[in-house]
Amino acid sequence: MPCRSRTLRVLLLSFSCLCFPLLTSVGLAQYGASLQGTITDKSGAVVPGATVSVTNQATGVSRSAVTGDSGFYRITGLAPGGYHVEVEAGGFKKSTRSNVTVLSETVNAANVSLEIGAVSETVVVNAGPGDLET
């Protein structure tokens, strides 16, 4: 009997060691998709310090980034799906884009050109899957 008990314990331990990484990797799933672009004004000059917020339209999960000196932003770790993109910067109208498609495991582009005006004014753009600049 002691030999059977020990064999059973060894088998259970081996099975647990093999299954544990598989079970934990499901809970730690990360997405490799990202959204990036450059924020400019209508003359083509970059807009540093603009806040770019993206919201997954299916889940409501939001992420944001601030553009650097070159007007560039990148938001990583996004789940694939449709997103609402909102860009705000001082001295410019807020820009919103709906239906921005983020594809799995790729870098997706969403460049935005801001119009001069008060932040309380909003420019709304409805983007389809083929409307994005890459």
C-alpha positions in Angstrom: 0.0 0.0 0.0 2.7 2.6 0.8 4.1 2.2 -2.7 0.7 2.9 -4.3 0.2 5.9 -2.1 3.6 7.3 -3.1 3.0 6.6 -6.8 -0.4 8.4 -6.6 1.2 11.4 -4.9 4.0 11.6 -7.6 1.4 11.4 -10.4 -0.8 14.1 -8.8 2.2 16.3 -8.3 3.4 15.8 -11.9 0.0 16.5 -13.3 -0.4 19.6 -11.2 3.0 20.9 -12.3 2.1 20.4 -16.0 -1.4 21.9 -15.7 -0.6 24.9 -13.5 1.2 27.0 -16.2 -1.6 26.4 -18.6 -4.3 27.5 -16.1 -2.4 30.6 -15.0 -1.6 31.7 -18.6 -5.3 31.9 -19.4 -5.8 34.3 -16.5 -2.8 36.4 -17.5 -3.7 36.8 -21.2 -2.3 40.0 -22.7 -3.1 41.5 -26.0 -0.5 42.5 -28.5 -2.6 45.1 -30.4 -1.8 48.7 -30.1 -3.1 52.0 -31.5 -0.6 54.8 -32.4 -0.4 57.9 -34.4 0.6 61.5 -34.6 -1.6 64.4 -33.6 -1.3 67.5 -35.7 -3.1 70.8 -36.4 -4.7 71.7 -39.7 -1.4 73.2 -41.0 0.5 69.9 -40.3 2.4 71.1 -37.2 2.6 68.5 -34.4 0.6 69.0 -31.2 2.7 68.0 -28.1 0.9 67.4 -24.8 -2.4 66.3 -26.3 -4.4 63.7 -24.4 -5.5 60.7 -26.4 -8.1 58.4 -24.8 -9.4 55.2 -26.3 -12.5 53.3 -25.1 -13.4 49.8 -26.2 -16.9 50.1 -27.5 -17.9 46.6 -26.4 -16.4 46.5 -22.8 -16.2 50.2 -21.9 -12.5 49.8 -20.8 -10.5 53.0 -21.4 -6.8 53.7 -21.7 -5.0 57.0 -22.4 -1.7 58.5 -23.4 -0.2 62.0 -23.8 1.6 62.9 -27.0 5.3 63.6 -26.8 7.3 66.5 -28.3 6.8 65.0 -31.8 3.0 64.7 -31.4 3.3 60.9 -31.3 1.3 58.6 -29.0 1.1 54.8 -28.6 -1.4 52.9 -26.5 -0.4 49.2 -26.2 -2.1 46.1 -24.7 -5.4 46.7 -26.4 -8.0 43.9 -27.0 -9.1 43.6 -30.6 -12.4 45.3 -31.4 -14.0 48.7 -32.1 -12.8 51.7 -30.2 -13.9 55.3 -29.6 -10.9 57.7 -29.8 -11.0 61.1 -28.2 -8.2 63.7 -28.5 -8.0 66.9 -26.4 -5.4 69.7 -26.3 -5.4 73.2 -25.1 -6.4 75.8 -27.7 -8.0 73.1 -29.9 -11.5 71.6 -30.4 -11.9 68.2 -29.0 -11.8 65.5 -31.7 -13.8 62.2 -31.4 -13.7 59.2 -33.7 -16.0 56.2 -33.3 -15.7 52.7 -34.8 -11.9 52.7 -35.0 -11.1 49.1 -35.6 -8.1 47.6 -33.7 -6.9 44.3 -35.2 -5.3 41.5 -33.1 -1.5 41.4 -32.7 -0.9 44.4 -34.9 0.0 48.1 -34.7 -3.0 50.1 -35.8 -2.8 53.7 -36.9 -5.1 56.6 -36.0 -3.6 60.0 -36.9 -5.7 62.9 -35.9 -5.7 66.5 -37.1 -7.1 69.0 -34.6 -8.9 72.3 -35.4 -8.2 75.5 -33.5 -11.0 76.4 -31.2 -12.2 76.1 -27.6 -11.9 72.7 -25.9 -15.7 72.8 -25.3 -16.2 72.5 -29.1 -16.1 69.0 -30.5 -15.3 67.6 -34.0 -16.9 64.2 -34.5 -15.5 61.8 -37.1 -17.1 58.4 -37.8 -14.3 56.0 -39.1 -14.9 52.8 -40.9 -12.5 49.9 -41.1 -10.8 51.3 -44.3 -10.8 55.0 -43.3 -7.6 55.0 -41.2 -4.2 56.3 -42.3 -1.4 53.8 -41.9 
